[in-house]
């Protein structure tokens, strides 16, 4: 059938996954309603993009907006060992001389606002300040949502042919159907804040994401330079290490205890001034048992969250939103909104997610980029591909196999 004002798609959540799915479906002429509980702009963690986001943003017509923004340009990722030694940076442009190899460090409040405005420009009917109380089912099929206006408290029901759940880590459908599976290996937590006037590199290293290992390899810090002279700095480690068996649960005290164990971070922030509260996230690595069912599909954090290492979060949000949107449009065109159709992308996506997970687990197991590249210099390109986010190529499995074999990394259970 040709796209018309019907059938309708409802998207729950206005983050990158939700706006990506909504925009791409609306581009095909289908009526899309997006409901977001908060009113943008709003705070969100996850500031560092990786280069493969370029291709989805191109489809979204977001590239000109990004190029014209004041977001810091990012050309590389760098690693600092627990001894304070900086390894050889991974420069994306040196590996792939294309404009897609330059990406951005973003303030998510501004980036997500731009994505929301872009969705509206493409015909998405966006409603902010609208809380989805539940997804309605008839038998096994999702058929609509029950909403509440956050300002007035008024409730109403909206029906649709497809529900795209992009409601984040509190995923409505994941919770309703009991689909969440916690990662058996990545039981991590994070504590972070923001600094103004902290140390910044220069030249093409000015926008680099820096990963700095804590002494004793107990965890690591991210160091992400943003615009307006702000730097995002956070510590990641095992949940038990960060938040159990301590004399305090105070985020500030825990944060600075880890800063003291990472002299490279302590020196960098010593010249800065803290400008935001200390925040924390606990035990956040999980995945759903399935990505779709009859009339519904999960995208972004509503399907799963991996780890902040390597900054894959926004890429996975955009990529899952893109793949789900294509499956929804194909299904609507042929009158098939079954779980099999709406989740046709799941297996390949999970394999890509698992490739990034393998590299994450390798780091926590003591993987050294420098030693690996010295031993296998012809594999540096594959490692750079993974850091870029080029996750969906089976050719990378040979390199990951060499890493996993040496470190005995367990896989998550198969999904789907």
SEKOL-380815 format. One record per residue (C-alpha): x, y, z; residue number from 1. Coordinates in steps of 0.2 Angstrom, whole numbers. Each point is the difference from the previous one (the first is absolute). Last residue first. Example, Ala and Ser with C-alpha at 12.3 -4.5 7.8 and 13.67 -1.06 7.14 Angstrom:
BEGIN
<r X="68" Y="-5" Z="36" seq="2"/>
<r X="-6" Y="-17" Z="3" seq="1"/>
***
This chain:
BEGIN
<r X="79" Y="-69" Z="98" seq="416"/>
<r X="15" Y="3" Z="11" seq="415"/>
<r X="15" Y="-12" Z="3" seq="414"/>
<r X="6" Y="0" Z="18" seq="413"/>
<r X="14" Y="12" Z="4" seq="412"/>
<r X="18" Y="-5" Z="-5" seq="411"/>
<r X="14" Y="-5" Z="12" seq="410"/>
<r X="17" Y="8" Z="-3" seq="409"/>
<r X="15" Y="-13" Z="1" seq="408"/>
<r X="13" Y="13" Z="-1" seq="407"/>
<r X="12" Y="-7" Z="-13" seq="406"/>
<r X="-14" Y="-8" Z="-10" seq="405"/>
<r X="-10" Y="16" Z="1" seq="404"/>
<r X="14" Y="11" Z="-8" seq="403"/>
<r X="4" Y="-12" Z="-14" seq="402"/>
<r X="-19" Y="-3" Z="-3" seq="401"/>
<r X="-3" Y="19" Z="-1" seq="400"/>
<r X="13" Y="1" Z="-14" seq="399"/>
<r X="-9" Y="-14" Z="-9" seq="398"/>
<r X="-17" Y="7" Z="3" seq="397"/>
<r X="4" Y="17" Z="-8" seq="396"/>
<r X="-4" Y="-8" Z="-18" seq="395"/>
<r X="-18" Y="-3" Z="6" seq="394"/>
<r X="-4" Y="19" Z="-3" seq="393"/>
<r X="-13" Y="8" Z="11" seq="392"/>
<r X="10" Y="9" Z="12" seq="391"/>
<r X="8" Y="15" Z="-9" seq="390"/>
<r X="-1" Y="10" Z="16" seq="389"/>
<r X="15" Y="11" Z="-2" seq="388"/>
<r X="8" Y="-10" Z="14" seq="387"/>
<r X="-4" Y="-16" Z="-8" seq="386"/>
<r X="7" Y="6" Z="-17" seq="385"/>
<r X="16" Y="6" Z="10" seq="384"/>
<r X="2" Y="-17" Z="7" seq="383"/>
<r X="-1" Y="-8" Z="-18" seq="382"/>
<r X="12" Y="13" Z="-7" seq="381"/>
<r X="12" Y="-5" Z="14" seq="380"/>
<r X="0" Y="-18" Z="-5" seq="379"/>
<r X="15" Y="1" Z="-12" seq="378"/>
<r X="11" Y="5" Z="15" seq="377"/>
<r X="-4" Y="-17" Z="9" seq="376"/>
<r X="13" Y="-1" Z="14" seq="375"/>
<r X="3" Y="19" Z="2" seq="374"/>
<r X="-19" Y="3" Z="-3" seq="373"/>
<r X="-4" Y="-12" Z="14" seq="372"/>
<r X="13" Y="7" Z="12" seq="371"/>
<r X="-6" Y="18" Z="-3" seq="370"/>
<r X="-18" Y="-4" Z="1" seq="369"/>
<r X="2" Y="-9" Z="17" seq="368"/>
<r X="-14" Y="-11" Z="5" seq="367"/>
<r X="-1" Y="-2" Z="19" seq="366"/>
<r X="-17" Y="-9" Z="2" seq="365"/>
<r X="-9" Y="16" Z="1" seq="364"/>
<r X="7" Y="5" Z="-17" seq="363"/>
<r X="-5" Y="-17" Z="-7" seq="362"/>
<r X="-17" Y="2" Z="7" seq="361"/>
<r X="-3" Y="16" Z="-10" seq="360"/>
<r X="8" Y="-7" Z="-16" seq="359"/>
<r X="-12" Y="-15" Z="2" seq="358"/>
<r X="-15" Y="11" Z="3" seq="357"/>
<r X="4" Y="10" Z="-16" seq="356"/>
<r X="-1" Y="-17" Z="-10" seq="355"/>
<r X="-15" Y="-5" Z="10" seq="354"/>
<r X="-9" Y="16" Z="-6" seq="353"/>
<r X="4" Y="-4" Z="-18" seq="352"/>
<r X="-7" Y="-18" Z="3" seq="351"/>
<r X="-15" Y="7" Z="8" seq="350"/>
<r X="-4" Y="11" Z="-15" seq="349"/>
<r X="2" Y="-14" Z="-12" seq="348"/>
<r X="-13" Y="-11" Z="10" seq="347"/>
<r X="-12" Y="15" Z="3" seq="346"/>
<r X="-3" Y="7" Z="-17" seq="345"/>
<r X="-15" Y="-11" Z="-4" seq="344"/>
<r X="-8" Y="6" Z="17" seq="343"/>
<r X="-15" Y="9" Z="-7" seq="342"/>
<r X="-3" Y="-14" Z="-13" seq="341"/>
<r X="1" Y="-15" Z="12" seq="340"/>
<r X="-10" Y="9" Z="13" seq="339"/>
<r X="-14" Y="3" Z="-12" seq="338"/>
<r X="-4" Y="16" Z="-8" seq="337"/>
<r X="-4" Y="-7" Z="-17" seq="336"/>
<r X="-11" Y="11" Z="-12" seq="335"/>
<r X="13" Y="0" Z="-14" seq="334"/>
<r X="4" Y="19" Z="1" seq="333"/>
<r X="-2" Y="0" Z="19" seq="332"/>
<r X="13" Y="-14" Z="2" seq="331"/>
<r X="13" Y="8" Z="-11" seq="330"/>
<r X="-3" Y="17" Z="9" seq="329"/>
<r X="2" Y="-9" Z="17" seq="328"/>
<r X="15" Y="-9" Z="-5" seq="327"/>
<r X="9" Y="15" Z="-7" seq="326"/>
<r X="-5" Y="10" Z="16" seq="325"/>
<r X="7" Y="-15" Z="11" seq="324"/>
<r X="17" Y="1" Z="-10" seq="323"/>
<r X="1" Y="19" Z="2" seq="322"/>
<r X="-5" Y="0" Z="19" seq="321"/>
<r X="12" Y="-14" Z="3" seq="320"/>
<r X="14" Y="10" Z="-9" seq="319"/>
<r X="-3" Y="16" Z="9" seq="318"/>
<r X="-1" Y="-7" Z="17" seq="317"/>
<r X="15" Y="-11" Z="-3" seq="316"/>
<r X="10" Y="15" Z="-6" seq="315"/>
<r X="-6" Y="10" Z="15" seq="314"/>
<r X="6" Y="-13" Z="12" seq="313"/>
<r X="17" Y="-5" Z="-8" seq="312"/>
<r X="11" Y="11" Z="10" seq="311"/>
<r X="15" Y="-11" Z="0" seq="310"/>
<r X="-3" Y="-4" Z="19" seq="309"/>
<r X="-17" Y="6" Z="5" seq="308"/>
<r X="-7" Y="-18" Z="1" seq="307"/>
<r X="-13" Y="-11" Z="-9" seq="306"/>
<r X="-18" Y="6" Z="2" seq="305"/>
<r X="-14" Y="-10" Z="-7" seq="304"/>
<r X="-17" Y="0" Z="-9" seq="303"/>
<r X="-8" Y="15" Z="9" seq="302"/>
<r X="17" Y="8" Z="0" seq="301"/>
<r X="-1" Y="2" Z="-19" seq="300"/>
<r X="-15" Y="-8" Z="-9" seq="299"/>
<r X="-14" Y="-13" Z="5" seq="298"/>
<r X="-13" Y="-5" Z="-12" seq="297"/>
<r X="-19" Y="-3" Z="1" seq="296"/>
<r X="-15" Y="-5" Z="-10" seq="295"/>
<r X="3" Y="-19" Z="2" seq="294"/>
<r X="16" Y="-2" Z="8" seq="293"/>
<r X="17" Y="8" Z="-1" seq="292"/>
<r X="18" Y="2" Z="7" seq="291"/>
<r X="1" Y="-16" Z="10" seq="290"/>
<r X="8" Y="-6" Z="16" seq="289"/>
<r X="4" Y="18" Z="4" seq="288"/>
<r X="18" Y="5" Z="4" seq="287"/>
<r X="9" Y="6" Z="16" seq="286"/>
<r X="14" Y="10" Z="6" seq="285"/>
<r X="-5" Y="14" Z="13" seq="284"/>
<r X="5" Y="-6" Z="17" seq="283"/>
<r X="1" Y="17" Z="8" seq="282"/>
<r X="-1" Y="18" Z="-7" seq="281"/>
<r X="7" Y="15" Z="10" seq="280"/>
<r X="0" Y="19" Z="0" seq="279"/>
<r X="11" Y="13" Z="8" seq="278"/>
<r X="-8" Y="17" Z="-2" seq="277"/>
<r X="6" Y="12" Z="-14" seq="276"/>
<r X="13" Y="15" Z="-1" seq="275"/>
<r X="16" Y="-7" Z="7" seq="274"/>
<r X="14" Y="12" Z="-2" seq="273"/>
<r X="16" Y="-4" Z="-10" seq="272"/>
<r X="18" Y="1" Z="3" seq="271"/>
<r X="1" Y="-16" Z="10" seq="270"/>
<r X="-11" Y="-9" Z="-13" seq="269"/>
<r X="15" Y="-6" Z="-11" seq="268"/>
<r X="12" Y="-4" Z="14" seq="267"/>
<r X="-13" Y="-11" Z="9" seq="266"/>
<r X="-4" Y="-9" Z="-16" seq="265"/>
<r X="18" Y="-5" Z="-4" seq="264"/>
<r X="2" Y="-4" Z="19" seq="263"/>
<r X="-13" Y="-13" Z="0" seq="262"/>
<r X="-2" Y="-8" Z="17" seq="261"/>
<r X="-4" Y="17" Z="8" seq="260"/>
<r X="-13" Y="3" Z="-13" seq="259"/>
<r X="-8" Y="-17" Z="6" seq="258"/>
<r X="-1" Y="7" Z="18" seq="257"/>
<r X="-7" Y="16" Z="-8" seq="256"/>
<r X="-15" Y="-8" Z="-7" seq="255"/>
<r X="-4" Y="-11" Z="15" seq="254"/>
<r X="0" Y="16" Z="11" seq="253"/>
<r X="-10" Y="10" Z="-12" seq="252"/>
<r X="-13" Y="-14" Z="-3" seq="251"/>
<r X="-3" Y="-2" Z="19" seq="250"/>
<r X="-4" Y="-18" Z="4" seq="249"/>
<r X="13" Y="-1" Z="14" seq="248"/>
<r X="11" Y="-11" Z="10" seq="247"/>
<r X="2" Y="-11" Z="-15" seq="246"/>
<r X="-3" Y="-19" Z="-2" seq="245"/>
<r X="-12" Y="2" Z="-14" seq="244"/>
<r X="-2" Y="15" Z="-13" seq="243"/>
<r X="15" Y="0" Z="-11" seq="242"/>
<r X="8" Y="-17" Z="2" seq="241"/>
<r X="-16" Y="-9" Z="0" seq="240"/>
<r X="-7" Y="9" Z="-15" seq="239"/>
<r X="16" Y="-5" Z="-10" seq="238"/>
<r X="9" Y="16" Z="-7" seq="237"/>
<r X="-4" Y="16" Z="-10" seq="236"/>
<r X="6" Y="17" Z="5" seq="235"/>
<r X="-6" Y="16" Z="-8" seq="234"/>
<r X="6" Y="16" Z="-7" seq="233"/>
<r X="-10" Y="11" Z="-12" seq="232"/>
<r X="10" Y="16" Z="-5" seq="231"/>
<r X="-7" Y="17" Z="-2" seq="230"/>
<r X="9" Y="15" Z="-9" seq="229"/>
<r X="-16" Y="6" Z="-8" seq="228"/>
<r X="1" Y="-15" Z="-12" seq="227"/>
<r X="3" Y="-18" Z="6" seq="226"/>
<r X="16" Y="-9" Z="4" seq="225"/>
<r X="-3" Y="-19" Z="5" seq="224"/>
<r X="11" Y="-8" Z="14" seq="223"/>
<r X="-6" Y="-17" Z="4" seq="222"/>
<r X="7" Y="-8" Z="15" seq="221"/>
<r X="5" Y="-19" Z="3" seq="220"/>
<r X="-2" Y="-14" Z="12" seq="219"/>
<r X="10" Y="-10" Z="13" seq="218"/>
<r X="15" Y="-2" Z="-12" seq="217"/>
<r X="11" Y="1" Z="15" seq="216"/>
<r X="1" Y="19" Z="-2" seq="215"/>
<r X="-15" Y="6" Z="-10" seq="214"/>
<r X="1" Y="0" Z="-19" seq="213"/>
<r X="-3" Y="15" Z="-10" seq="212"/>
<r X="-11" Y="0" Z="-16" seq="211"/>
<r X="2" Y="16" Z="-10" seq="210"/>
<r X="-13" Y="6" Z="-12" seq="209"/>
<r X="9" Y="12" Z="-12" seq="208"/>
<r X="-7" Y="17" Z="-4" seq="207"/>
<r X="16" Y="10" Z="2" seq="206"/>
<r X="11" Y="-14" Z="-8" seq="205"/>
<r X="-2" Y="7" Z="-17" seq="204"/>
<r X="9" Y="16" Z="6" seq="203"/>
<r X="1" Y="3" Z="19" seq="202"/>
<r X="-3" Y="-10" Z="16" seq="201"/>
<r X="-12" Y="6" Z="14" seq="200"/>
<r X="3" Y="1" Z="18" seq="199"/>
<r X="-14" Y="5" Z="11" seq="198"/>
<r X="-8" Y="18" Z="-2" seq="197"/>
<r X="-18" Y="-6" Z="5" seq="196"/>
<r X="-2" Y="-17" Z="7" seq="195"/>
<r X="-15" Y="-12" Z="-1" seq="194"/>
<r X="-5" Y="-15" Z="11" seq="193"/>
<r X="0" Y="-19" Z="0" seq="192"/>
<r X="-3" Y="-16" Z="10" seq="191"/>
<r X="-1" Y="-16" Z="-10" seq="190"/>
<r X="-6" Y="-18" Z="3" seq="189"/>
<r X="5" Y="-17" Z="-7" seq="188"/>
<r X="-7" Y="-18" Z="0" seq="187"/>
<r X="6" Y="-3" Z="-17" seq="186"/>
<r X="4" Y="-19" Z="1" seq="185"/>
<r X="-17" Y="-9" Z="2" seq="184"/>
<r X="-10" Y="14" Z="-10" seq="183"/>
<r X="-17" Y="2" Z="7" seq="182"/>
<r X="-14" Y="-7" Z="-9" seq="181"/>
<r X="-16" Y="11" Z="-2" seq="180"/>
<r X="-15" Y="-8" Z="-9" seq="179"/>
<r X="-13" Y="-1" Z="14" seq="178"/>
<r X="-15" Y="4" Z="-11" seq="177"/>
<r X="-5" Y="16" Z="8" seq="176"/>
<r X="17" Y="6" Z="5" seq="175"/>
<r X="7" Y="-2" Z="-18" seq="174"/>
<r X="-16" Y="8" Z="-7" seq="173"/>
<r X="2" Y="15" Z="11" seq="172"/>
<r X="19" Y="2" Z="-2" seq="171"/>
<r X="7" Y="8" Z="16" seq="170"/>
<r X="17" Y="0" Z="-8" seq="169"/>
<r X="-6" Y="11" Z="-14" seq="168"/>
<r X="-18" Y="3" Z="-6" seq="167"/>
<r X="3" Y="-3" Z="-18" seq="166"/>
<r X="-14" Y="-13" Z="-2" seq="165"/>
<r X="-7" Y="1" Z="-18" seq="164"/>
<r X="-18" Y="-4" Z="0" seq="163"/>
<r X="-7" Y="-6" Z="-17" seq="162"/>
<r X="-18" Y="0" Z="-6" seq="161"/>
<r X="-5" Y="14" Z="11" seq="160"/>
<r X="-13" Y="5" Z="14" seq="159"/>
<r X="0" Y="15" Z="11" seq="158"/>
<r X="-8" Y="-1" Z="17" seq="157"/>
<r X="-3" Y="15" Z="11" seq="156"/>
<r X="4" Y="7" Z="18" seq="155"/>
<r X="0" Y="17" Z="7" seq="154"/>
<r X="12" Y="4" Z="14" seq="153"/>
<r X="1" Y="18" Z="-6" seq="152"/>
<r X="18" Y="4" Z="-2" seq="151"/>
<r X="7" Y="-18" Z="-2" seq="150"/>
<r X="-13" Y="-4" Z="-12" seq="149"/>
<r X="-3" Y="-19" Z="2" seq="148"/>
<r X="0" Y="-13" Z="-13" seq="147"/>
<r X="-7" Y="-18" Z="-3" seq="146"/>
<r X="9" Y="-8" Z="-15" seq="145"/>
<r X="-6" Y="-9" Z="-15" seq="144"/>
<r X="-2" Y="-17" Z="-9" seq="143"/>
<r X="14" Y="-12" Z="6" seq="142"/>
<r X="-4" Y="-17" Z="-5" seq="141"/>
<r X="1" Y="-16" Z="11" seq="140"/>
<r X="-18" Y="0" Z="5" seq="139"/>
<r X="-6" Y="18" Z="-2" seq="138"/>
<r X="14" Y="10" Z="7" seq="137"/>
<r X="1" Y="18" Z="7" seq="136"/>
<r X="17" Y="8" Z="4" seq="135"/>
<r X="-1" Y="9" Z="16" seq="134"/>
<r X="1" Y="17" Z="9" seq="133"/>
<r X="8" Y="9" Z="-15" seq="132"/>
<r X="4" Y="17" Z="7" seq="131"/>
<r X="-3" Y="15" Z="-10" seq="130"/>
<r X="10" Y="16" Z="4" seq="129"/>
<r X="5" Y="1" Z="-18" seq="128"/>
<r X="-11" Y="-5" Z="-15" seq="127"/>
<r X="8" Y="-2" Z="-17" seq="126"/>
<r X="-9" Y="-3" Z="-16" seq="125"/>
<r X="14" Y="-5" Z="-12" seq="124"/>
<r X="-1" Y="9" Z="-16" seq="123"/>
<r X="19" Y="1" Z="-5" seq="122"/>
<r X="2" Y="17" Z="8" seq="121"/>
<r X="-7" Y="-7" Z="16" seq="120"/>
<r X="13" Y="-13" Z="0" seq="119"/>
<r X="14" Y="12" Z="-3" seq="118"/>
<r X="-6" Y="10" Z="15" seq="117"/>
<r X="1" Y="-16" Z="11" seq="116"/>
<r X="18" Y="-3" Z="-7" seq="115"/>
<r X="5" Y="17" Z="3" seq="114"/>
<r X="-7" Y="-1" Z="18" seq="113"/>
<r X="10" Y="-16" Z="2" seq="112"/>
<r X="16" Y="8" Z="-5" seq="111"/>
<r X="-3" Y="15" Z="12" seq="110"/>
<r X="-4" Y="-10" Z="16" seq="109"/>
<r X="13" Y="-13" Z="-5" seq="108"/>
<r X="14" Y="12" Z="0" seq="107"/>
<r X="10" Y="-6" Z="-15" seq="106"/>
<r X="17" Y="-6" Z="-4" seq="105"/>
<r X="1" Y="-2" Z="-19" seq="104"/>
<r X="5" Y="-11" Z="-14" seq="103"/>
<r X="14" Y="0" Z="-13" seq="102"/>
<r X="2" Y="-16" Z="-9" seq="101"/>
<r X="-16" Y="3" Z="-11" seq="100"/>
<r X="10" Y="13" Z="-9" seq="99"/>
<r X="10" Y="-13" Z="-8" seq="98"/>
<r X="18" Y="-5" Z="1" seq="97"/>
<r X="-3" Y="-17" Z="9" seq="96"/>
<r X="14" Y="-6" Z="11" seq="95"/>
<r X="9" Y="17" Z="1" seq="94"/>
<r X="-16" Y="8" Z="2" seq="93"/>
<r X="-5" Y="-10" Z="16" seq="92"/>
<r X="16" Y="4" Z="9" seq="91"/>
<r X="3" Y="-14" Z="14" seq="90"/>
<r X="12" Y="8" Z="12" seq="89"/>
<r X="17" Y="-9" Z="4" seq="88"/>
<r X="-1" Y="-4" Z="18" seq="87"/>
<r X="1" Y="13" Z="14" seq="86"/>
<r X="10" Y="-6" Z="15" seq="85"/>
<r X="-8" Y="5" Z="17" seq="84"/>
<r X="5" Y="-16" Z="8" seq="83"/>
<r X="-18" Y="-6" Z="0" seq="82"/>
<r X="0" Y="2" Z="-18" seq="81"/>
<r X="-6" Y="15" Z="-10" seq="80"/>
<r X="-10" Y="-4" Z="-16" seq="79"/>
<r X="-4" Y="12" Z="-14" seq="78"/>
<r X="-15" Y="1" Z="-12" seq="77"/>
<r X="0" Y="10" Z="-15" seq="76"/>
<r X="-6" Y="14" Z="-12" seq="75"/>
<r X="-14" Y="9" Z="11" seq="74"/>
<r X="-6" Y="17" Z="-5" seq="73"/>
<r X="-8" Y="10" Z="14" seq="72"/>
<r X="-18" Y="4" Z="-2" seq="71"/>
<r X="-3" Y="18" Z="-5" seq="70"/>
<r X="-12" Y="-5" Z="-13" seq="69"/>
<r X="0" Y="4" Z="-19" seq="68"/>
<r X="7" Y="-17" Z="-4" seq="67"/>
<r X="-12" Y="-9" Z="11" seq="66"/>
<r X="-15" Y="9" Z="-8" seq="65"/>
<r X="7" Y="-4" Z="-17" seq="64"/>
<r X="1" Y="-18" Z="5" seq="63"/>
<r X="-17" Y="-2" Z="6" seq="62"/>
<r X="-9" Y="-5" Z="-16" seq="61"/>
<r X="-6" Y="-16" Z="9" seq="60"/>
<r X="7" Y="-11" Z="-13" seq="59"/>
<r X="17" Y="9" Z="2" seq="58"/>
<r X="-2" Y="-1" Z="19" seq="57"/>
<r X="-1" Y="-19" Z="-2" seq="56"/>
<r X="16" Y="0" Z="-10" seq="55"/>
<r X="10" Y="12" Z="11" seq="54"/>
<r X="-4" Y="-11" Z="16" seq="53"/>
<r X="14" Y="-11" Z="-6" seq="52"/>
<r X="13" Y="13" Z="6" seq="51"/>
<r X="-3" Y="-2" Z="19" seq="50"/>
<r X="-9" Y="13" Z="11" seq="49"/>
<r X="5" Y="5" Z="17" seq="48"/>
<r X="-13" Y="8" Z="12" seq="47"/>
<r X="-9" Y="-14" Z="8" seq="46"/>
<r X="-9" Y="7" Z="15" seq="45"/>
<r X="-17" Y="9" Z="-1" seq="44"/>
<r X="-6" Y="16" Z="6" seq="43"/>
<r X="-16" Y="8" Z="-8" seq="42"/>
<r X="-4" Y="12" Z="-14" seq="41"/>
<r X="-14" Y="-5" Z="-2" seq="40"/>
<r X="-16" Y="-3" Z="10" seq="39"/>
<r X="0" Y="-17" Z="8" seq="38"/>
<r X="-13" Y="-15" Z="-3" seq="37"/>
<r X="3" Y="-1" Z="-18" seq="36"/>
<r X="-14" Y="-6" Z="-12" seq="35"/>
<r X="4" Y="-2" Z="-19" seq="34"/>
<r X="-14" Y="-2" Z="-12" seq="33"/>
<r X="4" Y="-6" Z="-18" seq="32"/>
<r X="-11" Y="1" Z="-15" seq="31"/>
<r X="8" Y="-10" Z="-14" seq="30"/>
<r X="8" Y="10" Z="-15" seq="29"/>
<r X="16" Y="-9" Z="-2" seq="28"/>
<r X="9" Y="14" Z="8" seq="27"/>
<r X="-11" Y="-2" Z="15" seq="26"/>
<r X="7" Y="-18" Z="3" seq="25"/>
<r X="18" Y="7" Z="-1" seq="24"/>
<r X="-4" Y="15" Z="12" seq="23"/>
<r X="-9" Y="-11" Z="13" seq="22"/>
<r X="14" Y="-14" Z="0" seq="21"/>
<r X="13" Y="13" Z="2" seq="20"/>
<r X="-10" Y="11" Z="13" seq="19"/>
<r X="-3" Y="-16" Z="11" seq="18"/>
<r X="18" Y="-6" Z="-1" seq="17"/>
<r X="8" Y="18" Z="3" seq="16"/>
<r X="-12" Y="4" Z="15" seq="15"/>
<r X="-18" Y="5" Z="-2" seq="14"/>
<r X="-9" Y="-15" Z="8" seq="13"/>
<r X="-14" Y="-11" Z="-4" seq="12"/>
<r X="-3" Y="-1" Z="-19" seq="11"/>
<r X="-18" Y="-2" Z="-6" seq="10"/>
<r X="-2" Y="-6" Z="-18" seq="9"/>
<r X="-16" Y="3" Z="-10" seq="8"/>
<r X="-8" Y="-9" Z="-15" seq="7"/>
<r X="-5" Y="12" Z="-6" seq="6"/>
<r X="4" Y="18" Z="-6" seq="5"/>
<r X="5" Y="-8" Z="-17" seq="4"/>
<r X="14" Y="-11" Z="-6" seq="3"/>
<r X="-4" Y="-10" Z="-15" seq="2"/>
<r X="-5" Y="-18" Z="2" seq="1"/>
***
